[in-house]
């Protein structure tokens, strides 16, 4: 999915699956199957340039893995728990991700 996100940001103008096939490494049908019934990139791409590097890394991880815990985010970002929680809270406030669960069972997913 990270490959598709790079293509999405890199191709100028109106996008279609034939362009993905032309510039990407998979066929048109592969890209169609990834997007069928869901438009997962739209909420991210509008404000992507305004995000910090850590926020971008977290969103890219979520595109590939669908959910992240604070412990996984600490490992991914290389910061302590306090800074990592601050980054996750910023993404929640900006409405990019949703906090689910409580206590030790808390995890974060992309906003749908």
C-alpha positions in Angstrom: 0.0 0.0 0.0 2.9 2.3 0.6 3.9 2.0 -3.1 0.4 3.2 -4.1 0.6 6.1 -1.7 3.9 7.2 -3.3 2.4 7.0 -6.7 -0.7 8.9 -5.6 1.4 11.8 -4.4 3.9 11.7 -7.3 1.6 11.7 -10.3 0.3 15.2 -11.3 -3.1 16.0 -12.7 -6.1 13.7 -12.7 -5.4 10.2 -11.6 -6.6 6.9 -13.0 -5.6 3.3 -12.7 -3.9 3.3 -16.1 -1.5 5.9 -14.9 -0.8 3.8 -11.8 0.0 0.9 -14.1 2.2 3.1 -16.3 4.3 4.5 -13.5 4.0 1.7 -10.9 5.2 -1.8 -10.8 1.8 -3.6 -10.9 -1.0 -4.0 -13.4 -4.1 -1.9 -13.6 -6.4 -4.5 -12.0 -4.1 -4.8 -9.0 -4.5 -1.1 -8.2 -8.3 -1.3 -8.9 -8.6 -4.1 -6.3 -6.8 -2.0 -3.7 -9.2 0.9 -4.1 -12.4 -1.0 -4.7 -15.1 0.1 -2.3 -12.9 2.4 -0.2 -11.1 5.6 -0.7 -8.5 5.3 2.1 -6.1 8.0 0.8 -8.4 10.9 0.4 -8.5 12.1 4.1 -4.7 11.9 4.3 -3.6 13.6 1.1 -5.4 16.9 1.6 -3.2 18.0 4.5 -0.2 15.6 4.1 2.3 18.4 3.4 1.5 20.2 6.6 2.4 17.2 8.8 5.6 16.5 10.6 7.9 13.7 9.7 6.9 11.6 12.7 3.2 12.1 11.8 3.8 11.0 8.2 5.6 7.9 9.3 2.8 7.0 11.6 0.2 7.4 8.8 2.2 5.4 6.4 2.5 2.6 9.0 -1.3 2.7 9.4 -1.9 2.5 5.7 0.1 -0.8 5.7 -1.0 -2.3 9.0 -4.5 -0.8 9.7 -3.8 -0.2 13.4 -1.0 0.8 15.8 -0.6 0.7 19.5 1.4 3.2 21.6 4.1 0.5 22.1 4.4 -0.1 18.4 4.5 3.7 17.7 7.4 4.1 20.3 9.4 1.4 18.5 8.5 2.9 15.0 9.4 6.5 15.9 12.2 6.0 18.3 10.9 8.4 20.9 9.8 8.0 24.5 6.2 7.2 25.5 5.4 10.9 26.3 6.5 12.3 22.9 4.9 9.4 21.0 1.6 9.9 22.9 1.8 13.6 22.0 2.2 12.7 18.3 -0.7 10.3 18.4 -2.9 12.8 20.2 -2.0 15.5 17.5 -3.1 13.1 14.8 -6.4 12.4 16.7 -7.0 16.2 17.1 -6.3 16.7 13.4 -8.9 14.0 12.7 -6.5 11.7 10.8 -6.8 8.8 13.2 -9.2 7.5 15.7 -8.4 6.3 19.2 -10.1 3.0 20.1 -10.2 1.0 23.3 -9.2 2.1 26.8 -6.2 1.6 29.0 -3.7 -1.1 27.9 -6.1 -2.1 25.0 -5.9 1.3 23.3 -5.0 1.3 19.7 -5.3 3.8 16.8 -6.7 3.4 13.3 -7.1 5.6 10.3 -10.3 7.7 10.2 -12.7 6.1 7.7 
